[in-house]
Amino acid sequence: MTEPKHVSIVQLSQAALTALAAGDVVAANQESPVELTPYCAGPQWTSVWRLRSEQVATDPASAAWITGIVWDDERRLAVGRAGFHGPPDGDGRVEVGYAIDPAHRRRGYARAALELMLDRAAHDPRVRVIRATVSPTNLASRNLVQQYGFVEVGEQWDDEDGLETIYELTGDEART
C-alpha cells in the first residue's frame, strides 16, 4: 500500500484560473500561491480552468469550493487538481472532481485529495449528498470512490467526458 500523502488543495484566484485557461503557466504562476507546473496549464485541463474562471466571475463565493491545485506539502510540488464543481446546490449536493498528473499517479494523491474533499463536505451541514462521476473505463477511480462508500446510482452523458457512471454518498455517511 502507498504511504499516505500529506496534501493540500490550494485555491487559485480568478486571475490564475484565467491564465491557466489560456494555457499560460508563466502568468498563472505570477498569480498563484504555489508554483504550478507546465502540465497544470496543458490542453487536457484548459476547459476545466475556463469553466471555473467563468464560474468565479459570476459567483465569487464559489471560489472557496471549486477546483484547486493538489499540492504535495512535503515535496512542495503541484501533482494534480481537485475540488468540487461548486458549493452545495439547492438540494445540498456537491460533486467532487480530481485528476492527477500521470507522472504522479498510483502514489496515493487521488485518495488524499478525495479524503480532503470528503472531510470538507462532512463538516458543512448544508451538504446532504456527495456525487462523483467516473468513466466506466477508469477502474482506479471507480475502485477509489467505492472504497469510501459511494454507491452507483445511474449513468449520464457528459459532452466533454462521454459516458459517466454516477456514484453518490450521503453527507451523513461522510460524517461517520
mmCIF file of the C-alpha atoms, coordinates in Angstrom:
data_MODEL
# 
_entry.id   MODEL 
# 
loop_
_atom_site.group_PDB 
_atom_site.id 
_atom_site.type_symbol 
_atom_site.label_atom_id 
_atom_site.label_alt_id 
_atom_site.label_comp_id 
_atom_site.label_asym_id 
_atom_site.label_entity_id 
_atom_site.label_seq_id 
_atom_site.pdbx_PDB_ins_code 
_atom_site.Cartn_x 
_atom_site.Cartn_y 
_atom_site.Cartn_z 
_atom_site.occupancy 
_atom_site.B_iso_or_equiv 
_atom_site.pdbx_formal_charge 
_atom_site.auth_seq_id 
_atom_site.auth_comp_id 
_atom_site.auth_asym_id 
_atom_site.auth_atom_id 
_atom_site.pdbx_PDB_model_num 
ATOM 1   C CA . MET A 1 1   ? 0.000   0.000  0.000   1.00 0.00 ? 1   MET A CA 1 
ATOM 2   C CA . THR A 1 2   ? 1.164   3.506  -0.782  1.00 0.00 ? 2   THR A CA 1 
ATOM 3   C CA . GLU A 1 3   ? 2.286   5.633  2.144   1.00 0.00 ? 3   GLU A CA 1 
ATOM 4   C CA . PRO A 1 4   ? -0.348  8.297  2.983   1.00 0.00 ? 4   PRO A CA 1 
ATOM 5   C CA . LYS A 1 5   ? 0.299   11.610 1.304   1.00 0.00 ? 5   LYS A CA 1 
ATOM 6   C CA . HIS A 1 6   ? 0.218   14.974 3.018   1.00 0.00 ? 6   HIS A CA 1 
ATOM 7   C CA . VAL A 1 7   ? -1.525  17.201 0.539   1.00 0.00 ? 7   VAL A CA 1 
ATOM 8   C CA . SER A 1 8   ? -3.480  20.412 0.408   1.00 0.00 ? 8   SER A CA 1 
ATOM 9   C CA . ILE A 1 9   ? -5.942  21.642 -2.150  1.00 0.00 ? 9   ILE A CA 1 
ATOM 10  C CA . VAL A 1 10  ? -4.756  25.151 -2.918  1.00 0.00 ? 10  VAL A CA 1 
ATOM 11  C CA . GLN A 1 11  ? -7.441  27.504 -4.212  1.00 0.00 ? 11  GLN A CA 1 
ATOM 12  C CA . LEU A 1 12  ? -6.479  29.840 -7.030  1.00 0.00 ? 12  LEU A CA 1 
ATOM 13  C CA . SER A 1 13  ? -7.511  33.403 -7.776  1.00 0.00 ? 13  SER A CA 1 
ATOM 14  C CA . GLN A 1 14  ? -9.642  34.208 -10.781 1.00 0.00 ? 14  GLN A CA 1 
ATOM 15  C CA . ALA A 1 15  ? -6.554  35.704 -12.450 1.00 0.00 ? 15  ALA A CA 1 
ATOM 16  C CA . ALA A 1 16  ? -4.627  32.446 -12.010 1.00 0.00 ? 16  ALA A CA 1 
ATOM 17  C CA . LEU A 1 17  ? -7.592  30.421 -13.271 1.00 0.00 ? 17  LEU A CA 1 
ATOM 18  C CA . THR A 1 18  ? -7.909  32.669 -16.325 1.00 0.00 ? 18  THR A CA 1 
ATOM 19  C CA . ALA A 1 19  ? -4.207  32.323 -17.098 1.00 0.00 ? 19  ALA A CA 1 
ATOM 20  C CA . LEU A 1 20  ? -4.407  28.538 -16.793 1.00 0.00 ? 20  LEU A CA 1 
ATOM 21  C CA . ALA A 1 21  ? -7.467  28.527 -19.064 1.00 0.00 ? 21  ALA A CA 1 
ATOM 22  C CA . ALA A 1 22  ? -5.321  30.331 -21.638 1.00 0.00 ? 22  ALA A CA 1 
ATOM 23  C CA . GLY A 1 23  ? -2.535  27.768 -21.168 1.00 0.00 ? 23  GLY A CA 1 
ATOM 24  C CA . ASP A 1 24  ? -0.197  30.443 -19.782 1.00 0.00 ? 24  ASP A CA 1 
ATOM 25  C CA . VAL A 1 25  ? 1.672   28.862 -16.868 1.00 0.00 ? 25  VAL A CA 1 
ATOM 26  C CA . VAL A 1 26  ? 4.025   31.866 -16.560 1.00 0.00 ? 26  VAL A CA 1 
ATOM 27  C CA . ALA A 1 27  ? 1.139   34.291 -15.962 1.00 0.00 ? 27  ALA A CA 1 
ATOM 28  C CA . ALA A 1 28  ? -0.610  31.744 -13.750 1.00 0.00 ? 28  ALA A CA 1 
ATOM 29  C CA . ASN A 1 29  ? 2.499   31.408 -11.582 1.00 0.00 ? 29  ASN A CA 1 
ATOM 30  C CA . GLN A 1 30  ? 2.564   35.191 -11.093 1.00 0.00 ? 30  GLN A CA 1 
ATOM 31  C CA . GLU A 1 31  ? -0.903  34.896 -9.517  1.00 0.00 ? 31  GLU A CA 1 
ATOM 32  C CA . SER A 1 32  ? -0.642  31.516 -7.789  1.00 0.00 ? 32  SER A CA 1 
ATOM 33  C CA . PRO A 1 33  ? 0.324   30.992 -4.141  1.00 0.00 ? 33  PRO A CA 1 
ATOM 34  C CA . VAL A 1 34  ? 2.174   27.797 -5.184  1.00 0.00 ? 34  VAL A CA 1 
ATOM 35  C CA . GLU A 1 35  ? 4.393   27.003 -8.144  1.00 0.00 ? 35  GLU A CA 1 
ATOM 36  C CA . LEU A 1 36  ? 2.447   25.443 -10.979 1.00 0.00 ? 36  LEU A CA 1 
ATOM 37  C CA . THR A 1 37  ? 3.930   23.027 -13.480 1.00 0.00 ? 37  THR A CA 1 
ATOM 38  C CA . PRO A 1 38  ? 3.528   23.227 -17.267 1.00 0.00 ? 38  PRO A CA 1 
ATOM 39  C CA . TYR A 1 39  ? 1.220   20.205 -17.004 1.00 0.00 ? 39  TYR A CA 1 
ATOM 40  C CA . CYS A 1 40  ? -1.228  22.318 -14.941 1.00 0.00 ? 40  CYS A CA 1 
ATOM 41  C CA . ALA A 1 41  ? -1.692  24.603 -17.951 1.00 0.00 ? 41  ALA A CA 1 
ATOM 42  C CA . GLY A 1 42  ? -1.760  21.808 -20.507 1.00 0.00 ? 42  GLY A CA 1 
ATOM 43  C CA . PRO A 1 43  ? -4.539  21.312 -23.032 1.00 0.00 ? 43  PRO A CA 1 
ATOM 44  C CA . GLN A 1 44  ? -6.095  18.463 -21.029 1.00 0.00 ? 44  GLN A CA 1 
ATOM 45  C CA . TRP A 1 45  ? -7.049  20.909 -18.260 1.00 0.00 ? 45  TRP A CA 1 
ATOM 46  C CA . THR A 1 46  ? -7.766  24.230 -20.003 1.00 0.00 ? 46  THR A CA 1 
ATOM 47  C CA . SER A 1 47  ? -11.502 23.579 -20.346 1.00 0.00 ? 47  SER A CA 1 
ATOM 48  C CA . VAL A 1 48  ? -11.777 22.929 -16.587 1.00 0.00 ? 48  VAL A CA 1 
ATOM 49  C CA . TRP A 1 49  ? -9.888  26.117 -15.773 1.00 0.00 ? 49  TRP A CA 1 
ATOM 50  C CA . ARG A 1 50  ? -12.018 28.108 -18.244 1.00 0.00 ? 50  ARG A CA 1 
ATOM 51  C CA . LEU A 1 51  ? -15.216 26.811 -16.682 1.00 0.00 ? 51  LEU A CA 1 
ATOM 52  C CA . ARG A 1 52  ? -14.031 27.550 -13.142 1.00 0.00 ? 52  ARG A CA 1 
ATOM 53  C CA . SER A 1 53  ? -12.740 31.024 -14.080 1.00 0.00 ? 53  SER A CA 1 
ATOM 54  C CA . GLU A 1 54  ? -16.145 31.915 -15.544 1.00 0.00 ? 54  GLU A CA 1 
ATOM 55  C CA . GLN A 1 55  ? -17.856 30.405 -12.503 1.00 0.00 ? 55  GLN A CA 1 
ATOM 56  C CA . VAL A 1 56  ? -15.861 32.587 -10.100 1.00 0.00 ? 56  VAL A CA 1 
ATOM 57  C CA . ALA A 1 57  ? -16.544 35.646 -12.247 1.00 0.00 ? 57  ALA A CA 1 
ATOM 58  C CA . THR A 1 58  ? -20.303 35.138 -11.944 1.00 0.00 ? 58  THR A CA 1 
ATOM 59  C CA . ASP A 1 59  ? -20.312 33.694 -8.407  1.00 0.00 ? 59  ASP A CA 1 
ATOM 60  C CA . PRO A 1 60  ? -17.295 34.852 -6.352  1.00 0.00 ? 60  PRO A CA 1 
ATOM 61  C CA . ALA A 1 61  ? -18.478 32.816 -3.340  1.00 0.00 ? 61  ALA A CA 1 
ATOM 62  C CA . SER A 1 62  ? -17.870 29.613 -5.306  1.00 0.00 ? 62  SER A CA 1 
ATOM 63  C CA . ALA A 1 63  ? -14.111 30.278 -5.305  1.00 0.00 ? 63  ALA A CA 1 
ATOM 64  C CA . ALA A 1 64  ? -13.671 28.553 -1.950  1.00 0.00 ? 64  ALA A CA 1 
ATOM 65  C CA . TRP A 1 65  ? -15.257 25.358 -3.272  1.00 0.00 ? 65  TRP A CA 1 
ATOM 66  C CA . ILE A 1 66  ? -14.055 24.893 -6.818  1.00 0.00 ? 66  ILE A CA 1 
ATOM 67  C CA . THR A 1 67  ? -11.150 23.030 -8.352  1.00 0.00 ? 67  THR A CA 1 
ATOM 68  C CA . GLY A 1 68  ? -7.732  23.923 -7.000  1.00 0.00 ? 68  GLY A CA 1 
ATOM 69  C CA . ILE A 1 69  ? -4.229  22.503 -7.148  1.00 0.00 ? 69  ILE A CA 1 
ATOM 70  C CA . VAL A 1 70  ? -3.357  19.275 -5.346  1.00 0.00 ? 70  VAL A CA 1 
ATOM 71  C CA . TRP A 1 71  ? -0.175  20.302 -3.590  1.00 0.00 ? 71  TRP A CA 1 
ATOM 72  C CA . ASP A 1 72  ? 2.226   17.797 -2.042  1.00 0.00 ? 72  ASP A CA 1 
ATOM 73  C CA . ASP A 1 73  ? 3.097   19.583 1.207   1.00 0.00 ? 73  ASP A CA 1 
ATOM 74  C CA . GLU A 1 74  ? 6.288   17.606 1.771   1.00 0.00 ? 74  GLU A CA 1 
ATOM 75  C CA . ARG A 1 75  ? 7.713   17.715 -1.751  1.00 0.00 ? 75  ARG A CA 1 
ATOM 76  C CA . ARG A 1 76  ? 6.328   21.242 -2.368  1.00 0.00 ? 76  ARG A CA 1 
ATOM 77  C CA . LEU A 1 77  ? 5.046   20.153 -5.737  1.00 0.00 ? 77  LEU A CA 1 
ATOM 78  C CA . ALA A 1 78  ? 1.829   20.539 -7.737  1.00 0.00 ? 78  ALA A CA 1 
ATOM 79  C CA . VAL A 1 79  ? 0.685   16.996 -8.559  1.00 0.00 ? 79  VAL A CA 1 
ATOM 80  C CA . GLY A 1 80  ? -2.843  17.479 -9.834  1.00 0.00 ? 80  GLY A CA 1 
ATOM 81  C CA . ARG A 1 81  ? -6.144  19.274 -9.446  1.00 0.00 ? 81  ARG A CA 1 
ATOM 82  C CA . ALA A 1 82  ? -9.124  18.602 -7.210  1.00 0.00 ? 82  ALA A CA 1 
ATOM 83  C CA . GLY A 1 83  ? -12.155 20.259 -5.748  1.00 0.00 ? 83  GLY A CA 1 
ATOM 84  C CA . PHE A 1 84  ? -15.864 20.494 -6.031  1.00 0.00 ? 84  PHE A CA 1 
ATOM 85  C CA . HIS A 1 85  ? -17.788 21.587 -9.083  1.00 0.00 ? 85  HIS A CA 1 
ATOM 86  C CA . GLY A 1 86  ? -19.233 24.312 -6.881  1.00 0.00 ? 86  GLY A CA 1 
ATOM 87  C CA . PRO A 1 87  ? -20.767 24.969 -3.474  1.00 0.00 ? 87  PRO A CA 1 
ATOM 88  C CA . PRO A 1 88  ? -23.738 22.890 -2.316  1.00 0.00 ? 88  PRO A CA 1 
ATOM 89  C CA . ASP A 1 89  ? -26.708 23.310 -4.645  1.00 0.00 ? 89  ASP A CA 1 
ATOM 90  C CA . GLY A 1 90  ? -30.323 23.771 -3.572  1.00 0.00 ? 90  GLY A CA 1 
ATOM 91  C CA . ASP A 1 91  ? -30.605 20.044 -2.844  1.00 0.00 ? 91  ASP A CA 1 
ATOM 92  C CA . GLY A 1 92  ? -27.438 20.041 -0.717  1.00 0.00 ? 92  GLY A CA 1 
ATOM 93  C CA . ARG A 1 93  ? -25.457 18.198 -3.418  1.00 0.00 ? 93  ARG A CA 1 
ATOM 94  C CA . VAL A 1 94  ? -21.782 18.727 -4.192  1.00 0.00 ? 94  VAL A CA 1 
ATOM 95  C CA . GLU A 1 95  ? -19.774 16.925 -6.837  1.00 0.00 ? 95  GLU A CA 1 
ATOM 96  C CA . VAL A 1 96  ? -16.127 16.007 -6.385  1.00 0.00 ? 96  VAL A CA 1 
ATOM 97  C CA . GLY A 1 97  ? -13.623 16.118 -9.176  1.00 0.00 ? 97  GLY A CA 1 
ATOM 98  C CA . TYR A 1 98  ? -9.947  15.253 -9.279  1.00 0.00 ? 98  TYR A CA 1 
ATOM 99  C CA . ALA A 1 99  ? -7.198  14.479 -11.759 1.00 0.00 ? 99  ALA A CA 1 
ATOM 100 C CA . ILE A 1 100 ? -3.603  13.638 -11.005 1.00 0.00 ? 100 ILE A CA 1 
ATOM 101 C CA . ASP A 1 101 ? -0.707  14.360 -13.348 1.00 0.00 ? 101 ASP A CA 1 
ATOM 102 C CA . PRO A 1 102 ? 0.218   10.996 -14.946 1.00 0.00 ? 102 PRO A CA 1 
ATOM 103 C CA . ALA A 1 103 ? 3.786   11.415 -13.655 1.00 0.00 ? 103 ALA A CA 1 
ATOM 104 C CA . HIS A 1 104 ? 2.410   11.248 -10.082 1.00 0.00 ? 104 HIS A CA 1 
ATOM 105 C CA . ARG A 1 105 ? -0.364  8.670  -10.360 1.00 0.00 ? 105 ARG A CA 1 
ATOM 106 C CA . ARG A 1 106 ? -0.614  5.471  -8.310  1.00 0.00 ? 106 ARG A CA 1 
ATOM 107 C CA . ARG A 1 107 ? 1.061   7.167  -5.335  1.00 0.00 ? 107 ARG A CA 1 
ATOM 108 C CA . GLY A 1 108 ? -1.966  7.994  -3.177  1.00 0.00 ? 108 GLY A CA 1 
ATOM 109 C CA . TYR A 1 109 ? -2.593  11.558 -4.309  1.00 0.00 ? 109 TYR A CA 1 
ATOM 110 C CA . ALA A 1 110 ? -6.138  10.991 -5.595  1.00 0.00 ? 110 ALA A CA 1 
ATOM 111 C CA . ARG A 1 111 ? -7.010  9.221  -2.339  1.00 0.00 ? 111 ARG A CA 1 
ATOM 112 C CA . ALA A 1 112 ? -5.571  12.054 -0.243  1.00 0.00 ? 112 ALA A CA 1 
ATOM 113 C CA . ALA A 1 113 ? -7.420  14.684 -2.293  1.00 0.00 ? 113 ALA A CA 1 
ATOM 114 C CA . LEU A 1 114 ? -10.692 12.749 -2.066  1.00 0.00 ? 114 LEU A CA 1 
ATOM 115 C CA . GLU A 1 115 ? -10.280 12.445 1.701   1.00 0.00 ? 115 GLU A CA 1 
ATOM 116 C CA . LEU A 1 116 ? -9.823  16.215 1.981   1.00 0.00 ? 116 LEU A CA 1 
ATOM 117 C CA . MET A 1 117 ? -12.975 16.825 -0.049  1.00 0.00 ? 117 MET A CA 1 
ATOM 118 C CA . LEU A 1 118 ? -14.983 14.297 1.955   1.00 0.00 ? 118 LEU A CA 1 
ATOM 119 C CA . ASP A 1 119 ? -13.816 15.908 5.190   1.00 0.00 ? 119 ASP A CA 1 
ATOM 120 C CA . ARG A 1 120 ? -14.825 19.335 3.917   1.00 0.00 ? 120 ARG A CA 1 
ATOM 121 C CA . ALA A 1 121 ? -18.258 18.062 2.879   1.00 0.00 ? 121 ALA A CA 1 
ATOM 122 C CA . ALA A 1 122 ? -18.748 16.225 6.170   1.00 0.00 ? 122 ALA A CA 1 
ATOM 123 C CA . HIS A 1 123 ? -18.149 19.423 8.131   1.00 0.00 ? 123 HIS A CA 1 
ATOM 124 C CA . ASP A 1 124 ? -20.616 21.543 6.166   1.00 0.00 ? 124 ASP A CA 1 
ATOM 125 C CA . PRO A 1 125 ? -24.192 20.976 7.373   1.00 0.00 ? 125 PRO A CA 1 
ATOM 126 C CA . ARG A 1 126 ? -25.558 22.147 4.008   1.00 0.00 ? 126 ARG A CA 1 
ATOM 127 C CA . VAL A 1 127 ? -24.103 19.083 2.271   1.00 0.00 ? 127 VAL A CA 1 
ATOM 128 C CA . ARG A 1 128 ? -26.562 16.211 2.055   1.00 0.00 ? 128 ARG A CA 1 
ATOM 129 C CA . VAL A 1 129 ? -25.185 14.307 -0.946  1.00 0.00 ? 129 VAL A CA 1 
ATOM 130 C CA . ILE A 1 130 ? -21.683 13.959 -2.364  1.00 0.00 ? 130 ILE A CA 1 
ATOM 131 C CA . ARG A 1 131 ? -21.510 12.914 -6.006  1.00 0.00 ? 131 ARG A CA 1 
ATOM 132 C CA . ALA A 1 132 ? -18.670 11.521 -8.095  1.00 0.00 ? 132 ALA A CA 1 
ATOM 133 C CA . THR A 1 133 ? -18.984 10.840 -11.809 1.00 0.00 ? 133 THR A CA 1 
ATOM 134 C CA . VAL A 1 134 ? -16.471 8.417  -13.277 1.00 0.00 ? 134 VAL A CA 1 
ATOM 135 C CA . SER A 1 135 ? -15.836 6.981  -16.708 1.00 0.00 ? 135 SER A CA 1 
ATOM 136 C CA . PRO A 1 136 ? -16.753 3.277  -16.714 1.00 0.00 ? 136 PRO A CA 1 
ATOM 137 C CA . THR A 1 137 ? -13.254 2.571  -18.058 1.00 0.00 ? 137 THR A CA 1 
ATOM 138 C CA . ASN A 1 138 ? -11.480 4.386  -15.201 1.00 0.00 ? 138 ASN A CA 1 
ATOM 139 C CA . LEU A 1 139 ? -11.096 1.394  -12.893 1.00 0.00 ? 139 LEU A CA 1 
ATOM 140 C CA . ALA A 1 140 ? -8.734  3.123  -10.462 1.00 0.00 ? 140 ALA A CA 1 
ATOM 141 C CA . SER A 1 141 ? -11.180 5.954  -9.813  1.00 0.00 ? 141 SER A CA 1 
ATOM 142 C CA . ARG A 1 142 ? -14.189 3.627  -9.663  1.00 0.00 ? 142 ARG A CA 1 
ATOM 143 C CA . ASN A 1 143 ? -12.430 1.472  -7.078  1.00 0.00 ? 143 ASN A CA 1 
ATOM 144 C CA . LEU A 1 144 ? -11.392 4.538  -5.091  1.00 0.00 ? 144 LEU A CA 1 
ATOM 145 C CA . VAL A 1 145 ? -14.872 6.028  -4.729  1.00 0.00 ? 145 VAL A CA 1 
ATOM 146 C CA . GLN A 1 146 ? -16.368 2.633  -3.928  1.00 0.00 ? 146 GLN A CA 1 
ATOM 147 C CA . GLN A 1 147 ? -13.818 2.188  -1.112  1.00 0.00 ? 147 GLN A CA 1 
ATOM 148 C CA . TYR A 1 148 ? -15.292 5.307  0.502   1.00 0.00 ? 148 TYR A CA 1 
ATOM 149 C CA . GLY A 1 149 ? -18.861 4.050  0.350   1.00 0.00 ? 149 GLY A CA 1 
ATOM 150 C CA . PHE A 1 150 ? -20.037 5.742  -2.832  1.00 0.00 ? 150 PHE A CA 1 
ATOM 151 C CA . VAL A 1 151 ? -22.865 3.765  -4.428  1.00 0.00 ? 151 VAL A CA 1 
ATOM 152 C CA . GLU A 1 152 ? -23.675 3.630  -8.130  1.00 0.00 ? 152 GLU A CA 1 
ATOM 153 C CA . VAL A 1 153 ? -26.978 5.424  -8.775  1.00 0.00 ? 153 VAL A CA 1 
ATOM 154 C CA . GLY A 1 154 ? -27.041 5.810  -12.563 1.00 0.00 ? 154 GLY A CA 1 
ATOM 155 C CA . GLU A 1 155 ? -25.293 6.994  -15.690 1.00 0.00 ? 155 GLU A CA 1 
ATOM 156 C CA . GLN A 1 156 ? -25.054 10.237 -17.623 1.00 0.00 ? 156 GLN A CA 1 
ATOM 157 C CA . TRP A 1 157 ? -23.573 11.524 -20.843 1.00 0.00 ? 157 TRP A CA 1 
ATOM 158 C CA . ASP A 1 158 ? -21.071 14.348 -20.493 1.00 0.00 ? 158 ASP A CA 1 
ATOM 159 C CA . ASP A 1 159 ? -20.338 16.250 -23.711 1.00 0.00 ? 159 ASP A CA 1 
ATOM 160 C CA . GLU A 1 160 ? -16.686 16.541 -22.767 1.00 0.00 ? 160 GLU A CA 1 
ATOM 161 C CA . ASP A 1 161 ? -16.005 13.266 -20.953 1.00 0.00 ? 161 ASP A CA 1 
ATOM 162 C CA . GLY A 1 162 ? -18.503 10.895 -22.581 1.00 0.00 ? 162 GLY A CA 1 
ATOM 163 C CA . LEU A 1 163 ? -20.371 8.230  -20.634 1.00 0.00 ? 163 LEU A CA 1 
ATOM 164 C CA . GLU A 1 164 ? -20.029 8.527  -16.871 1.00 0.00 ? 164 GLU A CA 1 
ATOM 165 C CA . THR A 1 165 ? -21.229 6.368  -14.015 1.00 0.00 ? 165 THR A CA 1 
ATOM 166 C CA . ILE A 1 166 ? -22.816 8.413  -11.226 1.00 0.00 ? 166 ILE A CA 1 
ATOM 167 C CA . TYR A 1 167 ? -21.869 7.498  -7.660  1.00 0.00 ? 167 TYR A CA 1 
ATOM 168 C CA . GLU A 1 168 ? -23.290 9.119  -4.552  1.00 0.00 ? 168 GLU A CA 1 
ATOM 169 C CA . LEU A 1 169 ? -22.655 9.167  -0.840  1.00 0.00 ? 169 LEU A CA 1 
ATOM 170 C CA . THR A 1 170 ? -24.924 10.881 1.663   1.00 0.00 ? 170 THR A CA 1 
ATOM 171 C CA . GLY A 1 171 ? -23.493 13.622 3.838   1.00 0.00 ? 171 GLY A CA 1 
ATOM 172 C CA . ASP A 1 172 ? -24.425 11.555 6.882   1.00 0.00 ? 172 ASP A CA 1 
ATOM 173 C CA . GLU A 1 173 ? -22.332 8.641  5.570   1.00 0.00 ? 173 GLU A CA 1 
ATOM 174 C CA . ALA A 1 174 ? -19.399 11.002 5.032   1.00 0.00 ? 174 ALA A CA 1 
ATOM 175 C CA . ARG A 1 175 ? -19.734 12.243 8.606   1.00 0.00 ? 175 ARG A CA 1 
ATOM 176 C CA . THR A 1 176 ? -19.269 8.759  10.087  1.00 0.00 ? 176 THR A CA 1 
# 
